[in-house]
Amino acid sequence: MNTETMMPMSLEEIAHAVGGTLVRVPQGVATDRPVATGAVSDSRQATTGTVFVAIKGERVDGHAFLADVAAKGAACALVDHEVDAPLAQIVVSDTVDALGLLAKHNIARRRALGTPFSIVGITGSVGKTTTKDLLAALLGDMGPTVAPIGSFNNEIGLPLTALKVNAGTRFFVAEMGASHIGEIARLTTIAPPDVAVVLKVGCAHLGEFGSVERIAQAKSEIVQGLLPGGVSVLNADDPHVAAMAALAPGAVRWFGVTDAVADVSGTTLTAGDITQDDTGRPRFTLSVTDTASTDDAVTDAAARHETTKTTSVTLGIRGRHNVMNALAASSVALYFGMPLARVAELLAAQNHISAHRMAVSTVSRGDATFTLIDDSFNANPDSMRAGLDGLAAWHAGEDPQPFRIAVLGAMLELGGDEDRLHRDMGRYAVNVGADAVIAVGGVDPHLDELAGALADGARQARGGTDAPSIDWAHTADEADALVMRLAADAHGREPVVLLKGSHASGLSALASRWAPAGV
């Protein structure tokens, strides 16, 4: 088990690593003795030996908390100006950049030990965090593994996680997100991957990037950032991802569920005969095929030598879309030598992943009792469709059918096509069988307009009938009241509620408010 402390460092070593100036060293503190064992950017998490990274945010300036972290035994602080506090400080021009440099140094020190250590980088428009969770569970069975909590995948979250790597760490699973070109490239300089996983190129952050092609360019930076000879694990079903094979510095392993997998060479993972149980847990046949040829010019599949192994898998988590995430995680685990049967066993055992991702629980409040499918962490068109598919699959074989309530928030950063995409999603909710659609806006006029477009799309799909019921809620309180009324009056059918929307829509807060009674 990893103790989640970084490689111990002295104040002088830290200052040298970040190119900073060491000041205000308290009397009696040795600057050449290892005293720092961890790093945080939240003063509430500071403990003995902490390096506190003072970051100036929109609402809070970390420099105001140096006295607090000093009282908690912090070793030092990274600051952009000297602060009157009883704590050793390392002054740098940019504390976020310094955090990255410190993390890079920590990773370099771990590699210098010469014992087995591997970094797996994961990116994609959807599925990063779930794949990270599954992979951390798989690799954790093979050795001490560090992985981020939740979606700690940006220029602050990734280096803070990298600073949990120490001499005992065997694997570091690094989730890498991007909202602009060059961001993943920067993250790979901090933690250069041995293995790079690319899940999908979708339209998340389309408003920021401007085109799907630009999103693909950003995601491809993880493949280009691989260590020499590093392994790429690519989604064969996504043409934008498959094209990244041309950038790969080493072997390519593939995963997918369509016929596109048959057109590639090397090690491929596929899922066949995919079904779901009544609660949305996928079942499938996992096939691992190694294709080899003595002649690189041979392209006829019949002329190539293939060996295939198969096993049956039942995922412990819900959602048909998670089959792809499981394939990606499995590919990495198999690459590092995990037996196929053990992969299947561990995938079945993973019942809980990061919060607000297809989490199922029971909510009881007043006259209403319903099943909650909480997928409210974030949303884009791909993930919202997947969430609605999960709602549609819930006890689909029963009679009577569940009363399905889709509570949907706005999706952000979709660019100039956002109005149409929201209308399309409203139509999709009706077409997959939602009995009620509640589009949730908010005090932000833009969010409210997008929710209105979603409701309009649902009404268009409904046509001139009265069902399903469609509501446009302008606050979380309105949505709360509507859900309780609909669930209490479900006409003898078991209510099931899906929560899905971008973080700004506040649906995760609504899930927390309901405080589910049990799983």
C-alpha positions as CSV (number, residue, x, y, z in Angstrom):
1,M,0.0,0.0,0.0
2,N,1.3,3.4,-0.9
3,T,1.8,5.9,2.0
4,E,1.1,8.8,-0.4
5,T,4.1,10.8,0.7
6,M,6.5,12.2,-1.8
7,M,10.2,11.5,-1.9
8,P,11.6,13.3,1.2
9,M,13.3,16.6,0.3
10,S,15.3,19.3,2.0
11,L,14.4,23.0,1.7
12,E,17.5,23.6,-0.4
13,E,16.6,20.7,-2.8
14,I,13.1,22.1,-3.2
15,A,14.4,25.6,-3.9
16,H,16.8,24.3,-6.5
17,A,14.1,22.1,-8.1
18,V,11.7,25.1,-8.6
19,G,14.3,27.7,-9.3
20,G,13.2,29.8,-6.3
21,T,14.8,31.8,-3.5
22,L,14.7,30.4,0.0
23,V,13.8,33.1,2.7
24,R,12.5,33.4,6.2
25,V,14.0,30.1,7.4
26,P,13.1,29.9,11.1
27,Q,16.1,29.7,13.5
28,G,17.3,26.2,14.1
29,V,15.8,24.7,10.9
30,A,18.4,22.8,8.9
31,T,18.0,23.6,5.2
32,D,20.0,20.6,4.0
33,R,18.0,17.9,5.9
34,P,15.0,16.2,4.4
35,V,12.0,17.7,6.1
36,A,9.3,17.9,3.4
37,T,7.1,14.8,2.7
38,G,4.0,16.1,0.9
39,A,2.4,19.0,-0.9
40,V,-1.0,20.7,-0.7
41,S,-2.6,23.8,-2.1
42,D,-5.5,23.7,0.5
43,S,-4.4,25.1,3.8
44,R,-6.9,22.9,5.6
45,Q,-5.0,19.8,4.5
46,A,-1.6,21.0,5.8
47,T,0.2,18.8,8.3
48,T,3.7,18.3,9.5
49,G,6.2,18.2,6.6
50,T,3.8,19.8,4.1
51,V,5.0,22.0,1.3
52,F,2.1,24.5,1.0
53,V,1.6,25.9,-2.5
54,A,0.1,29.4,-2.2
55,I,-2.1,29.9,-5.2
56,K,-3.8,33.2,-6.0
57,G,-7.3,32.2,-7.1
58,E,-10.4,34.2,-8.2
59,R,-11.8,34.3,-4.7
60,V,-9.1,33.2,-2.3
61,D,-5.4,34.0,-2.1
62,G,-3.4,31.2,-0.5
63,H,-0.8,33.6,0.7
64,A,-3.2,34.7,3.4
65,F,-3.0,31.3,5.1
66,L,0.8,31.0,5.7
67,A,0.5,31.5,9.4
68,D,-2.2,28.8,9.6
69,V,-0.1,26.2,7.8
70,A,3.0,27.2,9.9
71,A,1.0,26.4,13.0
72,K,0.2,23.0,11.6
73,G,3.8,22.1,11.1
74,A,4.3,22.8,7.4
75,A,7.8,22.5,6.2
76,C,7.7,25.5,3.8
77,A,5.6,27.4,1.4
78,L,5.9,28.2,-2.3
79,V,5.0,31.9,-2.7
80,D,5.2,34.6,-5.4
81,H,6.1,37.2,-2.8
82,E,7.6,37.1,0.7
83,V,4.9,37.0,3.5
84,D,5.2,38.0,7.1
85,A,4.7,34.6,8.6
86,P,6.9,32.2,10.8
87,L,7.5,29.8,7.9
88,A,10.3,29.0,5.5
89,Q,9.3,30.4,2.1
90,I,10.6,29.7,-1.4
91,V,9.8,32.8,-3.6
92,V,9.1,32.0,-7.3
93,S,7.6,34.0,-10.1
94,D,4.6,31.6,-10.5
95,T,3.6,29.2,-7.8
96,V,1.6,26.9,-10.2
97,D,4.6,26.6,-12.5
98,A,6.8,25.9,-9.4
99,L,4.3,23.2,-8.3
100,G,4.8,21.5,-11.7
101,L,8.6,21.7,-11.4
102,L,8.5,20.2,-8.0
103,A,6.3,17.3,-9.2
104,K,8.6,16.8,-12.2
105,H,11.6,16.6,-9.8
106,N,9.8,14.1,-7.6
107,I,9.0,11.8,-10.6
108,A,12.6,12.1,-11.8
109,R,13.9,11.1,-8.3
110,R,11.6,8.0,-8.3
111,R,12.8,6.9,-11.7
112,A,16.4,7.4,-10.7
113,L,16.0,4.6,-8.1
114,G,16.0,2.1,-10.9
115,T,13.3,-0.1,-9.4
116,P,10.1,-0.9,-11.4
117,F,8.0,2.2,-11.8
118,S,5.5,3.0,-14.6
119,I,3.3,6.0,-15.4
120,V,0.0,5.5,-17.2
121,G,-1.5,8.6,-18.7
122,I,-5.2,8.7,-19.6
123,T,-7.1,11.3,-21.7
124,G,-10.3,11.6,-23.7
125,S,-13.4,13.7,-24.0
126,V,-15.4,11.3,-21.8
127,G,-14.6,8.4,-19.4
128,K,-11.2,9.6,-18.1
129,T,-12.1,9.4,-14.4
130,T,-14.0,6.1,-14.6
131,T,-11.2,4.5,-16.6
132,K,-8.7,5.9,-14.0
133,D,-10.7,4.4,-11.2
134,L,-10.9,1.0,-12.8
135,L,-7.3,1.0,-13.8
136,A,-6.2,2.1,-10.3
137,A,-8.1,-0.9,-8.9
138,L,-6.5,-3.3,-11.4
139,L,-2.9,-2.1,-11.1
140,G,-3.3,-1.7,-7.3
141,D,-3.6,-5.5,-7.2
142,M,-0.2,-5.7,-8.8
143,G,1.7,-3.1,-6.7
144,P,1.4,0.1,-4.8
145,T,-0.5,2.6,-7.0
146,V,-1.0,6.3,-6.9
147,A,-4.0,7.8,-8.6
148,P,-5.9,11.1,-8.3
149,I,-9.0,11.5,-6.3
150,G,-12.0,12.4,-8.5
151,S,-11.0,14.4,-11.6
152,F,-7.7,15.9,-10.4
153,N,-6.4,16.2,-13.9
154,N,-5.2,19.8,-14.6
155,E,-2.1,21.8,-14.0
156,I,-2.7,21.8,-10.3
157,G,-4.3,18.5,-9.7
158,L,-1.9,16.3,-11.7
159,P,1.3,17.6,-10.0
160,L,-0.3,17.4,-6.5
161,T,-1.0,13.8,-7.3
162,A,2.5,13.2,-8.7
163,L,3.8,14.5,-5.4
164,K,2.3,11.4,-3.7
165,V,4.7,9.2,-5.6
166,N,7.5,7.8,-3.4
167,A,10.1,5.0,-3.4
168,G,7.5,2.3,-2.9
169,T,5.2,3.4,-5.7
170,R,5.0,0.8,-8.6
171,F,2.3,2.6,-10.7
172,F,1.2,6.2,-11.1
173,V,-2.1,6.5,-13.0
174,A,-2.2,10.1,-14.3
175,E,-5.5,11.5,-15.6
176,M,-4.8,14.3,-18.1
177,G,-7.5,16.8,-19.1
178,A,-7.3,19.7,-21.5
179,S,-9.2,22.9,-22.1
180,H,-6.7,24.3,-24.6
181,I,-3.9,23.2,-27.0
182,G,-0.7,22.6,-25.2
183,E,-2.1,21.7,-21.8
184,I,-1.6,17.9,-22.0
185,A,1.8,18.5,-23.6
186,R,2.8,20.4,-20.4
187,L,1.4,17.7,-18.2
188,T,3.5,15.1,-20.0
189,T,6.6,17.1,-19.2
190,I,5.8,16.8,-15.5
191,A,4.9,13.1,-15.7
192,P,6.1,11.5,-19.0
193,P,3.9,8.4,-19.5
194,D,5.2,4.9,-20.2
195,V,1.7,4.1,-21.4
196,A,-0.8,6.5,-23.0
197,V,-4.5,5.8,-23.1
198,V,-6.8,7.8,-25.4
199,L,-10.5,7.0,-25.0
200,K,-12.5,9.3,-27.3
201,V,-12.5,12.6,-29.1
202,G,-15.9,14.2,-28.5
203,C,-17.4,17.7,-28.4
204,A,-16.6,18.4,-24.7
205,H,-14.9,21.9,-24.6
206,L,-15.8,22.4,-28.3
207,G,-16.5,26.1,-27.5
208,E,-12.9,26.5,-26.2
209,F,-11.2,24.5,-29.0
210,G,-13.4,25.6,-31.9
211,S,-13.4,22.2,-33.7
212,V,-13.3,18.5,-33.1
213,E,-10.1,18.4,-35.1
214,R,-8.5,20.8,-32.6
215,I,-9.7,18.6,-29.7
216,A,-8.1,15.6,-31.4
217,Q,-4.9,17.6,-31.7
218,A,-4.9,18.4,-28.0
219,K,-5.6,14.8,-27.0
220,S,-2.8,13.5,-29.3
221,E,-0.3,15.4,-27.2
222,I,-0.4,12.5,-24.7
223,V,0.9,10.1,-27.4
224,Q,3.6,12.5,-28.5
225,G,4.6,13.0,-24.8
226,L,5.3,9.3,-24.3
227,L,8.8,8.2,-23.2
228,P,10.8,6.8,-26.1
229,G,9.3,3.4,-27.1
230,G,6.2,4.0,-24.9
231,V,3.0,2.1,-25.5
232,S,-0.2,3.7,-26.9
233,V,-3.6,2.2,-26.0
234,L,-6.1,3.6,-28.6
235,N,-9.8,3.3,-29.3
236,A,-10.1,1.7,-32.7
237,D,-13.7,2.7,-33.0
238,D,-12.9,6.5,-33.0
239,P,-11.2,7.6,-36.3
240,H,-9.7,10.6,-34.6
241,V,-8.1,8.4,-31.9
242,A,-7.1,5.7,-34.4
243,A,-5.2,8.3,-36.4
244,M,-2.9,8.9,-33.5
245,A,-1.2,5.6,-34.2
246,A,0.9,7.5,-36.7
247,L,2.4,9.5,-33.8
248,A,3.1,6.6,-31.6
249,P,6.8,6.1,-30.6
250,G,6.4,2.4,-29.9
251,A,3.8,-0.4,-29.9
252,V,0.1,0.3,-30.2
253,R,-2.6,-1.7,-28.4
254,W,-6.2,-1.4,-29.5
255,F,-9.7,-1.7,-27.9
256,G,-13.2,-1.3,-29.3
257,V,-16.5,-2.9,-29.9
258,T,-17.0,-2.4,-33.7
259,D,-15.6,-4.1,-36.8
260,A,-12.9,-1.4,-36.9
261,V,-10.9,-3.5,-34.5
262,A,-10.6,-6.2,-37.1
263,D,-8.7,-3.8,-39.4
264,V,-5.7,-3.2,-37.0
265,S,-2.7,-5.3,-36.1
266,G,-1.2,-6.0,-32.7
267,T,-2.9,-6.7,-29.5
268,T,-6.6,-5.9,-29.5
269,L,-9.3,-6.1,-26.9
270,T,-13.0,-6.4,-27.9
271,A,-16.3,-6.9,-26.1
272,G,-18.9,-9.1,-27.7
273,D,-22.4,-10.2,-26.8
274,I,-22.9,-7.1,-24.7
275,T,-26.1,-7.2,-22.5
276,Q,-27.1,-5.5,-19.3
277,D,-28.9,-6.8,-16.2
278,D,-32.0,-5.0,-14.9
279,T,-29.9,-2.5,-13.0
280,G,-27.7,-1.6,-15.9
281,R,-24.6,-3.7,-15.1
282,P,-23.0,-4.8,-18.4
283,R,-22.1,-8.3,-19.3
284,F,-19.9,-9.2,-22.2
285,T,-17.3,-11.6,-23.6
286,L,-13.9,-10.1,-23.4
287,S,-11.6,-11.2,-26.2
288,V,-7.9,-10.6,-26.4
289,T,-6.3,-11.1,-29.8
290,D,-2.6,-11.0,-30.7
291,T,-2.0,-10.6,-34.4
292,A,1.5,-11.3,-35.7
293,S,2.9,-11.5,-39.2
294,T,6.4,-12.3,-40.5
295,D,5.8,-10.0,-43.4
296,D,4.9,-6.4,-42.7
297,A,3.4,-6.1,-46.2
298,V,0.8,-8.8,-45.4
299,T,-2.5,-7.1,-44.9
300,D,-4.8,-10.1,-45.5
301,A,-6.2,-11.2,-42.1
302,A,-6.2,-14.8,-43.3
303,A,-2.4,-14.6,-43.9
304,R,-1.7,-13.4,-40.4
305,H,-1.2,-15.5,-37.3
306,E,-3.8,-14.8,-34.6
307,T,-4.2,-16.1,-31.1
308,T,-7.3,-15.2,-29.1
309,K,-8.2,-15.7,-25.5
310,T,-11.7,-15.0,-24.1
311,T,-13.4,-14.7,-20.7
312,S,-16.8,-13.6,-19.5
313,V,-17.1,-10.3,-17.7
314,T,-19.8,-8.7,-15.5
315,L,-19.0,-5.2,-14.6
316,G,-19.6,-4.1,-11.0
317,I,-20.4,-0.6,-12.2
318,R,-23.4,0.4,-14.3
319,G,-23.7,1.8,-17.8
320,R,-23.2,0.1,-21.2
321,H,-20.8,3.0,-22.0
322,N,-18.5,1.8,-19.3
323,V,-17.7,-1.3,-21.4
324,M,-15.3,0.9,-23.4
325,N,-13.7,2.3,-20.2
326,A,-13.3,-1.3,-18.9
327,L,-11.6,-2.4,-22.2
328,A,-9.1,0.5,-22.0
329,A,-8.2,-0.3,-18.3
330,S,-8.0,-4.0,-19.1
331,S,-5.6,-3.5,-22.0
332,V,-3.2,-1.7,-19.7
333,A,-3.4,-4.3,-16.9
334,L,-2.9,-7.1,-19.4
335,Y,0.1,-5.3,-20.8
336,F,1.7,-5.3,-17.4
337,G,1.1,-9.0,-17.0
338,M,-2.2,-9.5,-15.2
339,P,-3.9,-12.8,-16.1
340,L,-7.1,-12.4,-18.1
341,A,-9.1,-14.3,-15.4
342,R,-7.9,-11.9,-12.7
343,V,-8.9,-8.9,-14.9
344,A,-12.4,-10.2,-15.1
345,E,-12.6,-10.9,-11.4
346,L,-11.4,-7.4,-10.4
347,L,-13.7,-5.7,-12.9
348,A,-16.7,-7.5,-11.3
349,A,-15.6,-6.4,-7.8
350,Q,-15.5,-2.7,-8.5
351,N,-18.9,-1.5,-7.3
352,H,-17.9,2.1,-6.4
353,I,-16.0,4.7,-8.4
354,S,-15.6,8.4,-8.1
355,A,-18.7,10.3,-6.8
356,H,-21.7,11.3,-8.9
357,R,-21.0,8.8,-11.7
358,M,-23.9,6.3,-12.3
359,A,-24.1,5.9,-8.5
360,V,-27.4,4.1,-7.5
361,S,-29.1,4.7,-4.2
362,T,-32.5,4.9,-2.6
363,V,-34.0,8.3,-1.6
364,S,-37.0,8.5,0.8
365,R,-38.5,11.8,1.6
366,G,-42.0,12.5,2.7
367,D,-44.4,10.6,0.5
368,A,-41.8,10.0,-2.1
369,T,-39.4,7.0,-2.4
370,F,-37.4,6.5,-5.6
371,T,-34.2,5.0,-7.0
372,L,-31.6,7.6,-7.8
373,I,-29.1,7.2,-10.6
374,D,-26.7,10.0,-9.8
375,D,-24.5,10.8,-12.8
376,S,-24.4,14.5,-12.1
377,F,-20.6,15.1,-11.9
378,N,-20.5,16.7,-15.4
379,A,-22.1,16.4,-18.8
380,N,-21.6,16.6,-22.5
381,P,-23.7,15.2,-25.3
382,D,-21.9,11.8,-25.3
383,S,-22.1,11.3,-21.6
384,M,-25.7,12.6,-21.3
385,R,-26.8,10.1,-24.0
386,A,-25.1,7.4,-22.0
387,G,-26.8,8.4,-18.8
388,L,-30.2,8.4,-20.6
389,D,-29.5,5.0,-22.0
390,G,-28.8,3.8,-18.4
391,L,-32.1,5.2,-17.3
392,A,-33.9,3.5,-20.2
393,A,-32.2,0.1,-19.3
394,W,-33.3,0.3,-15.6
395,H,-35.4,-2.8,-15.0
396,A,-36.4,-2.7,-18.7
397,G,-37.7,-6.3,-18.6
398,E,-40.2,-5.7,-15.8
399,D,-44.0,-5.2,-16.1
400,P,-45.0,-2.7,-15.2
401,Q,-42.1,-0.6,-16.3
402,P,-40.4,1.8,-13.9
403,F,-41.5,5.5,-14.0
404,R,-38.5,7.1,-15.4
405,I,-37.7,10.8,-14.5
406,A,-34.9,12.5,-16.4
407,V,-33.6,15.5,-14.5
408,L,-31.2,17.2,-17.0
409,G,-29.0,20.3,-16.6
410,A,-27.3,22.4,-19.1
411,M,-24.1,21.3,-20.9
412,L,-21.4,23.9,-21.2
413,E,-18.6,24.8,-23.6
414,L,-20.3,23.4,-26.7
415,G,-19.7,26.4,-29.0
416,G,-22.1,27.9,-31.4
417,D,-24.1,24.7,-31.9
418,E,-25.1,24.5,-28.2
419,D,-28.8,25.4,-28.7
420,R,-29.3,22.6,-31.3
421,L,-27.4,20.1,-29.1
422,H,-29.6,20.8,-26.2
423,R,-32.8,20.5,-28.3
424,D,-31.4,17.2,-29.6
425,M,-30.8,16.0,-26.1
426,G,-34.4,16.8,-25.1
427,R,-35.7,14.8,-28.0
428,Y,-33.4,11.9,-27.2
429,A,-34.7,11.8,-23.6
430,V,-38.3,11.4,-24.9
431,N,-37.3,8.9,-27.6
432,V,-35.6,6.5,-25.1
433,G,-38.7,6.4,-23.0
434,A,-38.5,9.0,-20.2
435,D,-41.9,9.4,-18.5
436,A,-40.9,12.9,-17.3
437,V,-38.2,15.3,-18.3
438,I,-37.2,18.2,-16.0
439,A,-34.8,20.6,-17.6
440,V,-32.9,22.5,-14.9
441,G,-31.6,26.0,-15.5
442,G,-30.5,28.5,-12.8
443,V,-29.9,32.1,-11.9
444,D,-27.3,32.4,-14.7
445,P,-29.4,33.5,-17.8
446,H,-27.2,31.5,-20.2
447,L,-27.7,28.2,-18.2
448,D,-31.4,28.9,-18.0
449,E,-31.7,29.5,-21.8
450,L,-29.9,26.2,-22.5
451,A,-32.3,24.4,-20.2
452,G,-35.1,26.0,-22.0
453,A,-33.8,24.7,-25.3
454,L,-33.6,21.2,-23.8
455,A,-37.2,21.4,-22.7
456,D,-38.3,22.7,-26.1
457,G,-36.6,19.7,-27.8
458,A,-38.4,17.3,-25.5
459,R,-41.8,19.0,-26.3
460,Q,-41.1,18.7,-30.1
461,A,-40.4,15.0,-29.7
462,R,-43.6,14.6,-27.6
463,G,-45.7,16.2,-30.3
464,G,-49.4,16.9,-29.4
465,T,-49.7,14.4,-26.6
466,D,-49.7,14.9,-22.8
467,A,-46.9,12.4,-22.1
468,P,-44.2,12.5,-21.1
469,S,-44.5,15.4,-18.7
470,I,-42.0,18.1,-19.5
471,D,-41.0,20.9,-17.1
472,W,-38.5,23.7,-17.2
473,A,-37.2,24.3,-13.7
474,H,-35.4,27.6,-13.1
475,T,-33.8,26.5,-9.7
476,A,-32.7,23.4,-8.0
477,D,-35.6,24.0,-5.5
478,E,-38.1,23.8,-8.3
479,A,-36.6,20.6,-9.6
480,D,-36.6,19.1,-6.1
481,A,-40.3,19.8,-5.7
482,L,-41.1,18.5,-9.1
483,V,-39.3,15.2,-8.5
484,M,-40.9,14.7,-5.2
485,R,-44.4,15.3,-6.7
486,L,-43.8,13.0,-9.7
487,A,-42.2,10.3,-7.5
488,A,-45.1,10.3,-5.1
489,D,-47.7,10.1,-7.9
490,A,-46.1,7.4,-10.1
491,H,-49.4,5.5,-10.6
492,G,-48.2,2.3,-9.0
493,R,-44.9,2.2,-10.9
494,E,-41.5,2.3,-9.2
495,P,-39.9,5.7,-9.8
496,V,-36.3,6.0,-10.9
497,V,-34.6,9.4,-11.3
498,L,-31.5,10.2,-13.4
499,L,-29.5,13.3,-12.5
500,K,-27.3,14.5,-15.3
501,G,-25.8,17.9,-16.1
502,S,-22.7,20.0,-16.2
503,H,-21.2,20.9,-12.8
504,A,-22.4,24.4,-13.0
505,S,-26.0,23.2,-13.2
506,G,-25.8,22.3,-9.5
507,L,-27.4,18.8,-9.8
508,S,-24.6,17.2,-7.8
509,A,-25.6,19.5,-4.9
510,L,-29.2,18.4,-5.3
511,A,-28.0,14.8,-5.0
512,S,-26.1,15.6,-1.9
513,R,-29.2,17.4,-0.5
514,W,-31.3,14.3,-0.9
515,A,-28.8,12.4,1.2
516,P,-29.7,8.9,-0.1
517,A,-30.7,6.5,2.5
518,G,-28.8,3.5,1.2
519,V,-27.4,1.7,-1.8
